[in-house]
Each structure stands twice: as C-alpha cells, then as structure tokens.
Amino acid sequence: MAFDGVTVAALVHEIRNEVLNGRVYKIAQPEKDEILITVKTNDGGTRRLLISVSASLPFVYFTQGNKVSPMAAPNFCMLLRKHAQNGRITSVFQPGLERVIRIGIEHMDEMGDMKEKYLVIELMGKYSNIIFVDESDTVIDSIKHISEAVSSVRTVLPGRPYFIPETQNKKNPLEVGDSSDFMSTIRSFSGSVIKSIYSSYTGLSPVQASELCFRAGIDGDSPVASLSDDSLDRLYKAFRALMEDINNGRFNPEIIYDRGIPREFAAVHLSQYEDLTEKEYASVSEVLERFYAEKNRAERIKQRSADLRKVVSNVLERDVKKYDIQQKQLESTKKKDKYRIYGELLNTYGYSVEPGAKKLTCLNYYTNEDITIPLDEDLSALENAKKYFERYQKLKRTEEAVSSQLKETEADLDHLRSVQASLDTIENEADIEEVRRELMDSGYIRGKGLSKGKKKEERGTPLHFVSSDGFDLYVGKNNFQNDYLTFKFASGNDWWFHSKKFPGSHVILRTGNTAPDKIPDRAFNEAGALAAYFSKGRDQSKVEIDYVLKKEVKKPAGSKPGFCVYYTNYSMSIAPGLPGEGGKG
C-alpha cells in the first residue's frame, strides 16, 4: 500500500475534472485531523471531498457518505469558512510528482476585493498536513502547527513562508531527460535497481519502482552495477511510458486482493501481481474508499477479538507446556519392564545372592544374555525383587494415567488450534460472540465474557460460495458452524472436505440433484482449495485435503465442538484459493 506521487497525480486529475470552477458550499472538520469539503459543481451536482492527514492513515478522496461534526467548529475549520466558503475553485495542481495537492480558491475578502488563496494538502505519512496559504505563499494557518521544537527543517506557523520540504535532491520524474540522462542517474546509485529508482525520483514508491522493473523484465533486487545498457534502455522506456500516462491522465485504478484480503492499491495497473486477484474501479476515490474501509473493518474486528486471541494464546501456551511434561513422564515409564525383569530374575536366581551383595550377574532368559542387576545391600534378594516389582507397578499405573492425560491434552490442543483458526475467519460481531460462547462452554472464560445485549442462541452465518460449475459451497467459520454444517445442514450425499494436517473449516459441497459421482473435478478442486484456504495451512504452497461423502463423517459422543471422525476417505494436495482463483492440485 503506497499513497505515492502517482496516486496523488490520479487524484489531482480526478479532483480537477470533478470540481474545477465549482463553489465551496460547506466546510466541516469531523476529526481533529480531517476536513470535509462539500462542493457545488457546475452541473448542479454536489461532491464531498474528504481529506485526512492522520499520521497513520493520510488520504484524500471523494465520498458519498457524510460525517458527524462537533457542535463547535475547531479554529482551523472556522478560518477556512471565513476565507474559502462560497469561494470558487480555480485550480487543482500537483508540484512535480510530489505528494502535495494545491487547490486554488477565489474568494472575496472583507474589503470586497477578489483574492485567491490555496489549500495545500501534504500527504507525507506522519508529516502530513493541511496548510492554508495566501497568494504570496505565506501561511495563514494549518491544521497542525509545526514549531522549531518539533522540526528543525521547516516550521509551519501563521505568518511564516510556505515551501515544500527538500526531497533529498530527487529529480522530478515528469521532467526526465533522454535515455543517457536517465541511465546516468540510475547508475549513480550503488544499491538495488528498485531502490535507485525511488531514491532518485520524486513521488515513486518501492511498489511503483518494482512495477517498472517488472515491465522492463529486470530483477529489481539486483544491483545497479549488474545492469547492461540494453536492460537500462528497457527500464527507461517503461519509465517514460508511465510518465506519459500520468501527463495524459491515463489511469487504471485498482485494488490487488491476496486470497480475499486487500493487499495493494494503485492508480495504474500493477502487472507484477497478475497471479493475484485484481479489481478495477472507475475512479481512484472509489479505490481508496473501498481499500481503507476494508482495511479498517478488518482491523476493527481484529481489535474486538483481541481478548479472545489472548485467551486462546495463553491457554494454548500452557497446554503445550503441559503436553511436553506429560510426554517426558510417559517416556520415563518405558523402563518399567526393566524393573519387572529384574524382579523375575531375582525370584529365579536369588538363592545365589550372598548377604550384603551390591549386584547380581545372571542369565536373562528373555535375551539369552548376561545381565547385571543392582541390589540394595541391606535387603535380601526377595526384598530387592519386591522393591523392583513395586517400581514396575507404580510406573505401569503412571503410564496408564499419563497416556489418558495425553489424549485429553491432545484433544484440548487440537480444539484450541481450531479455535485459533476460527479467529482468522471472523467477519462480524456474531462470529466473535460465537467463538466467545464456545470458549465459555469449554470453561476457558467465564460467562460474564458475553457482550451485553447478545443472546446466547445468536448464530453467525457460514460463508457461501458458488463453484465455477454452479455448485453451492459452504464454509464453517468456527467449530459451532462446522458442527451445524456437517451434522445438521448437509445431506448424506453431499461431499465433505477438511485439511488433513491443519486445523480449519469444514467445507460442504452440495450435490443437489446431481449424483455424488457425477460432480465435475473442477468443483472438487475448488472445494478442496477452499478447505485449504480456510485452514492454518493457508500460507503453504499446497495443502493435503481429505474429502468424503458426508454420511461417512461421525461425531463421537461427548467430543468437543468441530471434532469428527471418518474411516474411509479420498485425498488431494491442492493450493489454497477461492472459487475462480483456480486452485490447482
């Protein structure tokens, strides 16, 4: 994700087309670092431009939504209303390929004279700011005041001159010279090709630099010194083509999805991600609004389930330690048979033991080899034999108890890992509460953990997909949903899928009126890819999947949620993916 100069160029192009010569109708400041400007356009329409200079998430885009503003407008908002409200937007400009947008606003001052002022939006990560300047580039005010104590490079205070911070002697890519000038610029850098591009030219992010290398057929991670003249010439042509697209307003806004999760956005096509899912949009504003909304939603859900993740992580860590201790205890019981043999041999050969002897060497009739048995010199041979039999019985009892405990701990670990996998697939509050209820029922958290106003019987909705051949595919997002899908929803002739080695979702392929043996292979592959995708093996190149008719799947009495058994099955090894992404076996 890079809000770079190319994205800003696309925004400037879009803002200019949408609101140039429009009237600033309303100005609001819903957040301390946000401005919402409503513009009446020439065609009688209304557009809302949302500007955020949050240190963690700066952005600019048109939005259909509105935001609640405080009853008392902040000082910066009041100043903008005084100087810009009802003003006409006269220009929208980006200096070079900087992450800066200058919006010119023509407004009549107190003396009745027409003045032009500028709203300068700097989208520079934690240094982002909204600065209002006059026609001589003197700062009138800014949403963030930057004093000498904060920055020794540039102050942003009323009355101070405005200037764009130095960009470390970077060149304006829109003014790139001929190929020889480009080559000398790139070759002057000693690092990788990608780094040389974004370090030499303003407004280009590492993602955009990587894209240029991909288009030129160059390994961007290779050192600049390794490039031939031919390679650099191809890179120059790719670079010039991109700059021509920017100058001519040719943009292709898109979002790159990696297994359903937004990974990158861009104002131009990113051909380096052809193996991932790309969705194109009509405007860069729509891309930004959707991208940030999906990212924010995922982040909010993750935050709201943080307490459950912590509970599961802590209990899982505790049970892993307990499992290791139990395994060591079980390992120590393996010498029990040695003590039994000692006892038997002492009963057989004890007559030959001298009083006060510390050991007995005799024939072990189990192996036909001599064996030496340590003795307690204060005990007789029979008493030593009794002592060894007592050790044997004690270790035997320990083995039986620990073996049972190990099975319980293994079941707990499998259950907790399946809950952990469920937390990666939650989508809403209902899913969170379902996992919470499962943890409550299992005794990991107390009943008071249930959120207020939530009914115990509330159930989340399993995921639903349609295969390329039109078959319904259902995915359980947690163990309650897995049980529901497998043992209440699915019919006996539906196909059931699950990861063989990793905890994950139950996937149901509904056969409907089609005979189970007439389902096309592509539907099986897509169902298997779903089971791999919604498992802890999602990041593996391929995952082994078991699949079987649902009627072969059984749930043992008293077993934990999501647990089931089957005694015959088919298997496939397949890449995780969603329907349409082409999971491959």
C-alpha positions in Angstrom: 0.0 0.0 0.0 1.6 3.2 -1.1 0.0 6.7 -1.2 2.7 7.9 -3.6 3.0 10.7 -6.1 1.4 8.6 -8.9 -1.7 8.1 -6.7 -1.7 11.9 -5.9 -1.5 12.6 -9.7 -4.5 10.5 -10.3 -6.4 12.3 -7.5 -5.4 15.7 -8.9 -6.7 14.6 -12.3 -10.0 13.4 -10.8 -10.5 16.4 -8.5 -9.8 18.8 -11.4 -12.3 17.1 -13.6 -15.0 16.9 -10.9 -14.9 20.3 -9.1 -12.9 22.8 -11.0 -14.9 26.1 -11.1 -17.2 24.6 -8.5 -18.3 26.5 -5.4 -17.2 25.6 -1.9 -20.6 25.0 -0.3 -19.7 23.6 3.1 -16.6 23.1 5.2 -16.6 20.8 8.2 -13.9 19.3 10.5 -15.3 16.0 11.8 -12.0 14.9 13.3 -9.0 16.9 14.6 -7.0 15.9 11.5 -9.8 15.7 8.9 -11.6 18.2 6.7 -14.7 17.5 4.7 -15.4 20.0 1.9 -18.7 19.9 0.0 -18.6 21.5 -3.4 -21.4 22.5 -5.7 -20.3 21.6 -9.2 -21.2 23.4 -12.4 -23.7 20.8 -13.5 -25.7 21.3 -10.3 -24.4 18.3 -8.5 -22.7 18.0 -5.1 -19.4 16.3 -4.3 -17.8 15.7 -0.9 -14.0 15.7 -0.7 -12.7 14.0 2.5 -9.2 15.0 3.5 -7.4 13.2 6.3 -3.8 13.9 7.5 -3.8 11.3 10.2 -0.3 10.3 10.9 -1.1 6.6 10.5 -3.6 6.9 7.6 -3.4 10.1 5.4 -5.7 10.2 2.4 -7.9 12.3 0.0 -10.9 11.0 -1.9 -14.4 11.8 -2.9 -17.1 10.1 -0.7 -20.8 9.7 -0.9 -21.0 9.5 2.9 -21.2 12.3 5.4 -19.7 12.5 8.9 -21.0 14.0 12.1 -19.1 17.2 13.0 -18.7 18.6 16.5 -21.2 21.2 17.7 -18.5 23.9 18.0 -16.3 24.0 14.9 -12.5 24.0 15.6 -10.5 27.2 14.9 -9.0 25.9 11.6 -12.4 25.0 10.3 -13.7 28.5 11.2 -10.8 30.1 9.4 -11.4 28.1 6.3 -15.1 29.0 6.4 -14.2 32.7 6.6 -11.7 32.6 3.7 -13.0 29.9 1.5 -16.7 29.1 1.9 -18.7 30.1 -1.2 -15.3 30.6 -3.0 -14.7 29.3 -6.5 -12.2 26.5 -7.1 -9.9 28.0 -9.7 -7.1 25.4 -9.9 -6.0 21.9 -8.8 -2.3 21.4 -9.1 0.4 18.9 -8.1 4.0 20.3 -8.0 6.1 17.8 -9.9 5.2 14.3 -8.7 5.3 15.4 -5.1 2.7 14.0 -2.6 1.2 17.5 -2.5 -2.1 18.9 -3.8 -2.7 22.6 -4.2 -6.3 23.7 -4.5 -6.7 27.4 -5.5 -9.9 29.1 -4.2 -11.0 32.5 -5.3 -12.9 34.4 -2.6 -14.0 37.9 -1.9 -12.3 39.4 1.2 -13.7 41.9 3.8 -12.9 44.8 1.5 -14.8 43.4 -1.4 -11.7 42.5 -3.3 -11.3 39.2 -5.1 -8.4 37.2 -3.6 -7.0 33.8 -4.4 -5.8 31.6 -1.6 -4.6 28.0 -1.7 -5.4 24.9 0.3 -2.2 22.8 0.4 -2.6 19.2 1.2 0.6 17.3 2.1 0.3 13.5 2.1 3.6 12.6 3.7 2.9 9.9 6.3 3.3 11.1 9.8 4.3 14.6 8.4 1.0 15.0 6.6 -0.7 18.4 7.0 -3.3 20.7 5.6 -1.9 24.2 5.2 -3.9 27.4 4.1 -1.7 30.0 2.3 -2.2 33.3 0.6 -1.2 34.4 -2.9 2.4 35.1 -1.7 2.6 31.6 -0.2 2.6 32.9 3.4 0.9 30.5 5.9 -2.4 31.8 7.1 -2.9 28.7 9.3 -2.6 24.9 9.3 -4.4 22.0 10.8 -1.2 21.0 12.5 1.3 23.6 13.8 4.9 22.7 13.4 7.3 24.7 15.6 11.1 24.8 15.7 10.9 22.5 18.7 9.2 19.9 16.5 11.1 20.3 13.3 14.5 21.9 12.6 13.9 21.5 8.8 10.7 23.5 8.4 8.2 25.3 10.6 4.6 25.6 9.7 3.1 28.5 11.6 0.9 31.5 10.7 2.9 34.3 9.1 5.8 32.0 8.0 6.6 31.4 4.4 5.4 28.1 2.9 7.7 25.8 1.0 7.8 22.1 0.1 10.4 20.3 2.2 13.6 19.2 0.4 13.2 15.8 -1.2 16.9 14.8 -0.8 17.9 16.2 -4.2 15.5 13.9 -6.0 14.6 14.7 -9.6 11.1 15.4 -11.0 10.3 12.2 -13.0 7.9 14.2 -15.2 10.8 16.1 -16.5 13.1 13.2 -17.1 15.6 13.8 -20.0 16.8 11.5 -22.6 17.9 7.9 -22.0 21.5 8.8 -21.3 20.4 11.2 -18.5 18.2 8.5 -17.1 20.9 5.9 -17.2 23.5 8.1 -15.5 21.0 9.0 -12.8 20.3 5.3 -12.1 23.9 4.2 -12.4 25.0 6.9 -9.8 23.3 4.8 -7.2 25.2 1.8 -5.7 22.2 -0.2 -4.3 19.5 -2.3 -5.9 17.6 -1.1 -9.0 14.3 -0.7 -7.2 16.0 1.5 -4.5 17.8 3.5 -7.1 14.6 4.4 -8.8 12.6 5.6 -5.8 15.7 7.2 -4.2 16.5 9.2 -7.4 13.0 10.4 -8.5 10.3 12.2 -6.5 6.9 10.5 -5.8 7.8 7.0 -6.8 7.2 4.3 -4.1 9.0 1.0 -3.8 5.9 -0.8 -5.2 5.9 1.5 -8.3 9.6 1.1 -8.8 9.2 -2.7 -8.6 6.4 -2.4 -11.2 8.7 -0.5 -13.6 11.4 -3.2 -13.2 8.7 -5.9 -13.9 7.5 -4.2 -17.0 11.1 -3.9 -18.2 11.8 -7.6 -17.5 14.5 -6.7 -14.9 15.2 -8.3 -11.5 14.6 -5.2 -9.3 16.6 -6.7 -6.4 19.8 -7.0 -8.4 22.5 -4.3 -8.0 22.5 -1.4 -10.5 26.1 -2.3 -11.5 24.9 -5.6 -12.9 22.6 -4.0 -15.5 23.5 -3.9 -19.1 22.8 -0.9 -21.4 20.0 -2.9 -23.0 18.4 -3.6 -19.6 18.6 0.1 -18.7 17.1 1.1 -22.0 14.1 -1.1 -21.4 13.8 0.4 -18.0 13.9 3.9 -19.5 11.2 3.0 -22.0 8.9 1.7 -19.2 9.7 4.8 -17.1 8.8 7.2 -20.0 5.6 5.3 -20.8 4.4 5.6 -17.2 5.2 9.4 -17.2 3.3 9.8 -20.4 0.3 8.0 -18.9 0.4 10.4 -15.9 0.8 13.5 -18.1 -2.1 12.5 -20.3 -4.3 11.4 -17.4 -4.4 7.7 -18.3 -5.0 5.9 -15.0 -6.4 2.4 -14.2 -7.3 2.5 -10.5 -7.4 -1.0 -9.0 -7.1 -3.0 -5.8 -5.0 -6.1 -5.5 -6.5 -8.9 -3.4 -4.5 -11.7 -1.9 -6.9 -14.5 -1.1 -9.7 -12.1 -0.5 -7.7 -9.6 1.6 -6.8 -6.2 0.1 -3.0 -6.1 -0.3 -2.2 -3.1 -2.5 -4.0 -0.3 -4.3 -2.7 1.6 -7.3 -3.7 4.3 -9.7 -2.1 2.4 -12.6 -2.2 -1.3 -13.4 0.3 -3.4 -11.4 1.2 -6.2 -13.8 3.6 -7.7 -11.3 0.5 -9.1 -9.4 -1.1 -10.9 -12.3 -1.2 -14.1 -10.1 -3.4 -12.3 -7.6 -7.0 -11.0 -7.9 -7.3 -7.6 -9.4 -10.4 -5.4 -9.3 -10.6 -2.3 -11.4 -12.7 0.7 -10.4 -14.0 3.8 -12.2 -12.1 6.3 -10.0 -9.2 6.4 -7.6 -11.5 7.8 -5.0 -13.6 4.6 -5.1 -10.4 2.5 -4.8 -9.2 4.5 -1.8 -12.6 4.5 0.0 -13.1 0.8 -0.5 -9.5 -0.1 0.3 -9.4 1.8 3.6 -12.9 0.7 4.5 -12.0 -2.9 4.1 -8.7 -2.5 5.9 -10.4 -0.6 8.8 -13.2 -3.2 9.1 -10.6 -6.0 9.3 -8.6 -4.0 11.9 -11.7 -3.2 14.0 -12.8 -6.9 14.0 -9.2 -7.9 14.9 -9.2 -5.4 17.8 -12.6 -6.5 19.1 -11.5 -10.1 19.1 -8.1 -9.3 20.7 -9.2 -10.5 24.2 -10.3 -13.9 22.7 -7.0 -14.3 20.8 -5.1 -13.6 24.1 -7.1 -16.2 26.0 -6.6 -18.8 23.3 -2.9 -18.0 23.0 -2.3 -18.2 26.8 -4.2 -21.4 27.2 -2.5 -22.9 24.2 0.9 -22.0 25.6 0.0 -23.5 28.9 -1.3 -26.7 27.4 1.8 -27.1 25.1 4.0 -27.0 28.2 1.7 -29.5 30.0 1.9 -31.7 26.9 5.7 -31.6 26.9 5.8 -32.5 30.6 3.4 -35.4 30.1 5.4 -36.7 27.2 8.5 -36.7 29.4 6.6 -38.5 32.1 5.4 -41.1 29.6 9.0 -41.5 28.3 10.2 -42.2 31.9 7.7 -45.1 32.2 9.4 -47.0 29.4 11.9 -48.5 31.9 9.1 -50.2 33.8 9.7 -53.6 32.0 13.3 -53.5 33.1 12.2 -53.4 36.7 9.7 -56.3 36.1 12.5 -58.4 34.6 14.8 -57.6 37.5 12.2 -58.8 39.9 11.5 -62.0 38.0 15.2 -62.8 37.6 15.8 -62.2 41.4 13.0 -64.6 42.2 14.7 -67.1 39.9 18.3 -66.6 40.9 18.0 -65.0 44.3 19.2 -68.2 46.1 22.7 -67.5 44.8 22.9 -63.9 46.1 25.4 -63.6 49.1 24.2 -61.4 52.0 25.3 -57.8 51.6 25.9 -58.2 47.8 25.6 -55.0 45.7 24.8 -56.7 42.4 23.8 -59.9 40.8 25.0 -61.0 37.4 22.9 -63.7 35.8 21.4 -65.0 32.5 18.5 -63.1 31.2 16.4 -65.9 29.8 14.4 -63.4 27.6 17.5 -62.4 25.6 19.9 -65.3 26.5 22.5 -62.7 27.5 24.1 -61.9 30.9 22.6 -59.1 32.8 23.8 -57.2 35.9 21.1 -56.2 38.5 21.9 -53.5 41.1 21.0 -54.6 44.7 20.3 -52.8 47.9 22.9 -54.5 50.1 20.7 -54.0 53.2 17.9 -56.1 51.7 17.6 -59.7 50.8 17.2 -60.9 47.2 13.5 -61.4 47.7 13.1 -58.0 49.3 15.0 -56.5 46.3 12.7 -58.4 43.9 9.6 -57.0 45.8 11.1 -53.5 45.6 11.5 -53.8 41.8 8.0 -55.2 41.3 6.7 -52.2 43.3 8.6 -49.8 40.9 7.2 -51.7 37.9 3.6 -51.4 39.2 4.0 -47.7 40.0 5.3 -46.9 36.6 2.6 -49.0 35.0 -0.1 -47.0 36.8 1.7 -43.8 35.8 1.8 -44.9 32.2 -1.9 -45.6 32.1 -2.8 -42.3 33.8 -0.4 -40.2 31.7 -1.5 -41.9 28.4 -5.1 -40.9 29.3 -4.0 -37.4 30.2 -2.0 -37.1 27.0 -5.1 -37.9 24.9 -7.1 -35.3 26.8 -4.3 -32.7 26.3 -4.0 -33.6 22.6 -7.8 -33.1 22.2 -7.5 -29.8 24.0 -4.6 -28.6 21.8 -6.5 -29.7 18.6 -9.6 -27.8 19.9 -7.7 -24.7 20.8 -5.8 -24.6 17.5 -9.2 -25.0 15.6 -10.5 -22.0 17.7 -7.3 -20.1 16.8 -8.0 -20.8 13.1 -11.7 -19.7 13.6 -10.4 -16.3 14.8 -8.7 -15.8 11.5 -12.0 -16.1 9.6 -14.4 -14.0 11.8 -16.2 -11.3 9.9 -18.6 -9.6 12.3 -19.8 -9.4 15.9 -21.9 -12.5 15.6 -18.8 -14.6 14.7 -16.9 -13.1 17.6 -19.7 -13.9 20.1 -20.0 -17.5 18.7 -16.3 -18.1 19.4 -16.7 -16.4 22.8 -19.6 -18.8 23.6 -17.5 -21.8 22.6 -14.7 -20.7 24.9 -17.2 -20.2 27.7 -18.8 -23.6 27.1 -15.3 -25.1 27.3 -14.5 -23.4 30.5 -11.7 -21.2 29.2 -13.5 -17.9 30.0 -16.4 -17.1 32.4 -19.9 -16.4 31.4 -19.5 -12.7 32.1 -17.4 -12.5 28.9 -20.6 -12.4 26.8 -21.2 -9.0 25.5 -24.2 -7.1 26.7 -27.3 -7.4 24.7 -26.1 -10.6 22.9 -28.4 -13.6 23.1 -26.7 -16.9 23.7 -28.6 -18.5 20.8 -27.3 -16.0 18.2 -25.6 -17.8 15.4 -23.2 -16.4 12.8 -23.7 -17.3 9.1 -21.4 -19.8 7.4 -19.6 -18.5 4.3 -21.3 -19.3 0.9 -19.5 -19.6 -2.4 -20.7 -20.8 -5.8 -18.3 -23.0 -7.8 -17.5 -22.3 -11.4 -19.9 -25.1 -12.3 -22.7 -23.7 -10.2 -22.5 -25.9 -7.1 -23.0 -24.4 -3.7 -20.0 -24.4 -1.4 -20.4 -23.7 2.4 -17.6 -23.0 4.8 -17.9 -23.0 8.6 -16.2 -20.0 10.2 -15.9 -21.7 13.7 -16.5 -25.0 15.4 -20.2 -24.4 16.1 -20.7 -23.6 12.4 -18.6 -26.6 11.4 -20.9 -28.9 13.5 -24.0 -27.2 12.1 -22.9 -27.6 8.5 -21.7 -31.2 8.8 -24.4 -32.7 11.1 -27.5 -30.6 10.6 -27.3 -28.8 7.2 -25.5 -31.2 4.9 -27.3 -34.3 3.4 -25.7 -37.7 3.3 -24.7 -37.5 -0.3 -23.1 -34.1 -0.1 -19.3 -34.0 -0.1 -17.3 -33.0 3.0 -13.8 -31.5 2.9 -11.2 -30.7 5.6 -7.5 -30.1 5.8 -5.7 -33.4 6.8 -2.9 -31.9 8.9 -4.0 -28.4 9.8 -7.0 -27.1 11.9 -9.5 -25.4 9.8 -13.1 -25.1 8.4 -15.4 -27.9 7.4 -16.4 -27.3 3.7 -19.6 -28.7 2.3 -20.1 -29.3 -1.5 -23.8 -29.6 -2.0 -24.6 -32.1 -4.7 -28.3 -31.2 -5.0 -29.9 -33.3 -7.7 -26.6 -34.4 -9.1 -25.3 -37.9 -8.3 -22.3 -37.7 -6.0 -20.1 -39.5 -8.5 -21.2 -37.1 -11.3 -19.7 -33.9 -9.8 -17.1 -32.4 -12.1 -13.4 -32.5 -11.0 -13.3 -28.7 -11.0 -15.9 -28.5 -8.3 -13.9 -30.9 -6.1 -10.7 -28.8 -6.7 -12.5 -25.6 -5.8 -14.0 -27.1 -2.6 -10.6 -28.5 -1.7 -8.9 -25.2 -2.3 -11.5 -23.5 0.0 -10.7 -26.1 2.7 -7.0 -25.3 2.3 -7.6 -21.6 2.3 -9.7 -21.6 5.4 -7.2 -23.6 7.4 -3.9 -22.8 9.3 -2.1 -24.1 6.2 -3.3 -21.1 4.1 0.3 -19.9 3.6 1.5 -23.2 2.3 2.0 -23.7 -1.5 -0.2 -26.9 -1.2 -2.3 -28.4 1.5 -3.4 -32.1 1.8 -7.2 -32.3 1.9 -9.3 -35.2 3.0 -12.8 -35.5 1.4 -15.5 -38.0 1.8 -19.3 -38.3 1.5 -20.9 -36.6 4.5 -22.7 -39.8 5.5 -19.2 -41.2 6.3 -18.5 -38.5 8.9 -19.4 -39.2 12.5 -19.3 -37.2 15.7 -18.3 -39.3 18.8 -20.5 -38.8 21.9 -19.1 -36.1 24.2 -16.5 -34.8 21.7 -15.6 -31.2 21.5 -17.2 -28.8 19.0 -15.9 -29.3 15.5 -14.4 -32.8 16.2 -15.4 -35.7 14.0 -14.1 -39.0 12.7 -14.2 -40.8 9.4 -12.7 -44.2 8.5 -12.5 -44.0 4.7 -11.7 -41.0 2.5 -10.2 -39.6 -0.6 -7.3 -37.2 -0.6 -5.9 -34.4 -2.7 -3.0 -32.0 -2.5 -4.0 -28.5 -3.6 -3.1 -24.8 -3.5 -5.3 -22.7 -1.2 -7.7 -20.4 -3.0 -11.2 -19.1 -3.5 -13.5 -20.2 -6.3 -12.4 -18.6 -9.6 -8.8 -18.3 -8.5 -8.1 -21.7 -9.9 -6.9 -23.9 -7.0 -4.5 -26.4 -8.6 -3.9 -29.9 -7.5 
